[in-house]
Every structure is written in structure tokens, then in C-alpha cells.
Amino acid sequence: MKLNIDIDLTPQEARDFLGLPDVTGLNAHLIDEMIKRVDANLAMIAPEELMKNWMMFGGAASEQFMKLLSAAASRGFGGGKP
């Protein structure tokens, strides 16, 4: 025996029938918070801001890299102790 029952309900009616909580207010709050955070972080995606952040580390990093290369070169050519 096969029995099919079709019930036409809206999602809200189904939640009410099953006793599930109404989370539409929480969902709206979470969406608003996500929009605020995305809007606040959009400035970091701007090319000027990205370059500013990269260049902040670039000078110190390139200086350290040059020190590393000079130390490796001096050891490789017998200028320092192994």
C-alpha cells in the first residue's frame, strides 16, 4: 500500500506546526551585522590600502632578506665560520 499526502504550507506555518522557534529576527540581526562588517572591511580591498599595507612590511622584509643574502654569500666564499 502506498499513500501520498501533499500539504501546502508556508515555511512559517510549518515552523509553527512543528513547534520550531521563529528565528527571523535573529536572522535579520545577523544579516545586518554581516553587512556592517563587510562595509567596514571594504576599504582594505582598495588598491591604495593594499599597497600601503604591503609596503609597510616591504622595507623591513627586503632589508632582512639582503642581510640574509650577504651572510650566506660571506660564508659561501670563506668570509665567515661555517
SULSUL-V312828 format. One record per backbone hydrogen bond with DSSP energy under -0.5 kcal/mol. NH is the residue of the N-H (numbers start at 1). CO is the residue of the C=O. If there is no record, write none. Layout:
# SULSUL-V312828
NH/CO
NH/CO
This chain:
# SULSUL-V312828
7/5
9/7
14/10
15/11
16/12
17/13
18/14
19/15
20/15
23/21
27/23
28/24
29/25
30/26
31/27
32/28
33/29
34/30
35/31
36/32
37/33
38/34
39/35
40/36
41/37
42/38
44/41
45/42
46/42
46/43
50/46
51/47
52/48
53/49
54/50
55/51
56/52
57/53
57/54
58/54
59/55
61/57
62/58
63/59
64/60
65/61
66/62
67/63
68/64
69/65
70/66
71/67
72/68
73/69
74/70
75/71
76/72
77/73
78/75
79/74
80/74
